[in-house]
Each structure stands twice: as C-alpha cells, then as structure tokens.
Amino acid sequence: MRTEDYRDNIDRDFSGPAILSRLHTKWLGQGGRLIFCRETGSTNADALEYARNGAEEGVLIAADMQNSGKGRRGRGWQSPSGCTISMSYLLRPAFDPDRAPMITLIMALAALKGIESVSGMELQIKWPNDIILGNKKLAGILTEMSVDSGRIEHVVVGTGINVNNPAFPPELADIATSLFIESGRSYSRASIVGEVTDIFEGYYESFRESGSLKDFVHIYNSHCVNMGRALKVLDPKGEYSGMGRGINERGELMVELPDGEIRNIYAGEVSVRGMNSYGL
C-alpha cells in the first residue's frame, strides 16, 4: 500500500467528544470522568496518579499516542499517533484483592466482543489477556492494583489495541498485527472505545455481584486459543507440557497432564506449541 493511500484512511476523528458521543455507559467515563490526551507517557500511569489524588471510580483515560506504554513483564507497547487505542479505567472494587486478577480476563473478553462488534472479524484470546487475530497479537491488557491493610485501594486496567497500524518494525512483524493489516481498511477508534467500554461496564457489574467468573467461563472458553491445544507451561519450578482445558471460575487455566491430573495455572507464561514465534 502506498503511503498516501494509508494517510487517506488514517483515523483522525479521535477525541474526547468523539468518544463521549459513542459512550452509552451509566458511570464509566460519564459525569466528567472521561479524560482525553493527544499525547501522554502512559494512560495507566495517568490513571494511577488520578487514583492517588482521590479520583472516584469510573475515570476513563484515552490517548491518541503514548510514548512510554508498557505491557506485561515490563515489555514495551507501540502506540503511534493515528493508529492505536491506549486507554485505562480506574476502578475501586470492594471485594478481596485475590479476585482482582479476574478483572483482567473480563477486560479481555469485553475488548474481544467490542472489537468484533465494530470490525466484524472473529478474534481469540490467548490466556489470560492477549487478543489474537490471524495468529498474531492485536491487543493486550495490563492491570495494576494498590492494596492497603488487605483492602483494595484502586485497580487500574489498561488496554492497548492495534487498530490502524499499516505495519510493524521487523522485530514485531511476526508477532503483532492490526485491524488495518488484516482487513485492508481503517476503523474508528472512538467507536471501538465506546463499544468496548459499554460491554466492560456490564461485565464488571455482573462480576462484582457474583464474585466469580461463573457467568463468563463458557463464553471465554469458546474464544480461548489455549483450549484443546498442547501447551508448554513455563514454570519457575520447571516447565511441563499438557493439554489446555480452558479456565475455571477463578480464571485459572486448567492444564491436563499426560497422566490425567489437572493443574490450575494462576499466573505465568503459557505457550501453545507449533504455530509461530508468538507462542500460538
């Protein structure tokens, strides 16, 4: 594709008013709680700062471009202007801290459903929170939490989505993709933010009421790329292999060992054998 063709298709209508016009939530991002930045270091860092300054639950921060974005385990996240979505939610849940990691899985499911709704493409989730398209990473989620005296002070859920990126650097080309690359057309980032946020609010309220992922296990597993695949579990105590059996109500990945034993994986790196360098 010629550079000028891509420039014709780039999404320029990404702003606070554009997002707000597509937002149909009750509280998330409403009532002055939507903050848009043309450029920032990290929307998660911004949300954490708002949290420390006493901001109430429901702050939504979105940026056209972030220059210090990060993913899991401190990895960088490319967020060029006009191409990606970088957004974070500030939450103040009243449940125990051990339930907070489940919010990450709910966010992944909401992102998948929202992106599918806008793009019409079918996506998958690599447990726990990577959104996959064409066997490459389309979106990632980073959840950060503050706890005081055994109680959650705040949770910040950050999401990065590759929307209109025309290409990636050589070191990422084999593992990352965008909606633009896979479909040949550009998409409204404001529409995706609105759809994903609408869905997340409903999911979060349901989870907050039930305290588990019981209402989401089936739908998550129906999109889980680890389901029914041979897995290699990279455990600090020693790696092992097994068959992925989806998640349970706590969001743990169930892995069936060759002898039939089921191990529940709470956190860690899981790779599905045999498809590409990303680990699918």
C-alpha positions, -999 to 999 in steps of 0.1 A, spaced: 0 0 0 13 35 -9 20 59 20 -5 84 6 -33 57 5 -27 50 41 -28 87 50 -62 89 33 -75 62 55 -60 72 89 -84 78 117 -82 115 127 -116 117 145 -103 105 178 -111 130 206 -130 133 239 -162 145 222 -160 117 196 -156 91 223 -183 106 245 -208 106 216 -203 68 213 -204 60 250 -236 46 265 -224 37 299 -241 46 332 -210 56 352 -178 46 334 -164 77 316 -195 97 325 -200 128 346 -167 144 337 -148 112 342 -136 110 306 -101 124 301 -86 125 266 -49 132 259 -35 139 225 -2 125 238 9 111 272 35 89 287 11 61 298 -26 61 304 -21 36 332 4 60 349 -21 88 345 -49 68 359 -27 57 389 -20 94 395 -57 103 395 -63 74 419 -36 86 443 -52 121 442 -86 106 453 -104 104 420 -136 83 421 -143 51 404 -151 53 367 -124 75 353 -116 66 317 -84 80 302 -77 76 265 -48 88 244 -41 92 207 -5 85 214 16 73 243 54 73 244 61 52 275 35 24 272 42 -10 287 28 -44 286 31 -74 308 65 -80 325 76 -45 315 76 -51 278 71 -20 256 39 -13 237 40 6 204 14 34 204 19 57 174 -5 86 167 -35 79 145 -31 41 148 -37 27 182 -60 29 212 -44 34 246 -70 36 274 -73 29 311 -101 25 336 -99 35 373 -119 11 395 -124 9 432 -139 -26 438 -149 -36 474 -140 -73 470 -109 -91 482 -76 -85 464 -73 -121 453 -103 -115 430 -87 -85 412 -68 -106 386 -101 -118 373 -109 -83 361 -81 -87 336 -100 -117 320 -132 -97 320 -114 -68 302 -100 -92 276 -135 -106 269 -150 -71 267 -122 -60 244 -128 -90 221 -165 -86 220 -163 -48 214 -137 -51 186 -156 -79 170 -188 -58 170 -171 -29 152 -149 -48 129 -170 -79 121 -139 -101 124 -136 -131 147 -109 -129 174 -95 -152 200 -79 -148 235 -46 -162 245 -49 -168 282 -50 -147 302 -54 -114 283 -39 -112 248 -64 -106 219 -54 -126 189 -61 -121 152 -45 -140 124 -24 -159 149 -8 -126 160 -13 -102 189 -39 -75 183 -44 -62 218 -30 -65 253 -41 -56 288 -21 -45 319 -38 -44 353 -22 -27 382 -35 -27 418 -29 -9 451 -37 -26 484 -37 -12 519 -43 -32 550 -56 -61 530 -81 -40 511 -81 -28 475 -74 10 472 -78 10 435 -74 -11 403 -63 4 370 -70 -16 339 -51 -5 308 -58 -17 273 -38 -12 241 -53 -21 207 -36 -20 173 -63 -5 150 -49 14 120 -12 5 121 -1 -1 85 30 -21 95 53 -30 124 90 -29 129 109 -61 118 112 -73 155 74 -72 159 62 -81 124 59 -118 131 40 -114 164 19 -83 161 -9 -73 138 -37 -46 134 -72 -44 122 -59 -24 92 -33 -51 83 -58 -79 85 -87 -62 67 -72 -36 45 -95 -8 59 -93 17 87 -116 18 117 -130 45 141 -111 42 173 -138 62 191 -163 36 181 -142 8 194 -135 26 227 -173 32 231 -183 -4 223 -156 -20 245 -163 3 274 -201 -3 272 -195 -40 273 -170 -39 301 -192 -19 324 -219 -46 321 -195 -74 326 -178 -57 355 -211 -51 373 -221 -88 368 -187 -99 381 -188 -75 411 -222 -90 421 -213 -127 417 -177 -125 429 -166 -151 403 -163 -157 366 -191 -183 366 -212 -162 341 -182 -159 318 -164 -192 318 -183 -207 288 -180 -176 266 -143 -171 275 -135 -207 267 -153 -205 234 -128 -179 223 -97 -192 242 -69 -202 218 -54 -224 246 -85 -246 247 -79 -281 234 -43 -274 225 -10 -289 235 6 -264 259 41 -258 273 39 -242 308 70 -222 317 70 -226 355 99 -214 376 99 -248 393 103 -265 359 85 -264 326 60 -291 317 35 -299 290 -2 -308 289 -35 -301 272 -54 -269 277 -89 -273 291 -99 -237 294 -105 -216 325 -123 -222 357 -145 -198 378 -114 -183 393 -98 -175 359 -71 -201 363 -61 -220 332 -67 -257 336 -40 -279 321 -44 -317 318 -12 -336 323 -4 -368 304 -14 -389 334 -48 -372 336 -40 -348 365 -55 -313 362 -32 -284 372 -47 -250 376 -24 -223 364 -29 -190 383 -2 -169 366 28 -174 343 38 -177 307 19 -203 287 29 -212 251 8 -233 226 31 -254 206 38 -254 169 24 -224 151 46 -193 153 72 -174 173 45 -156 193 37 -189 210 5 -199 193 
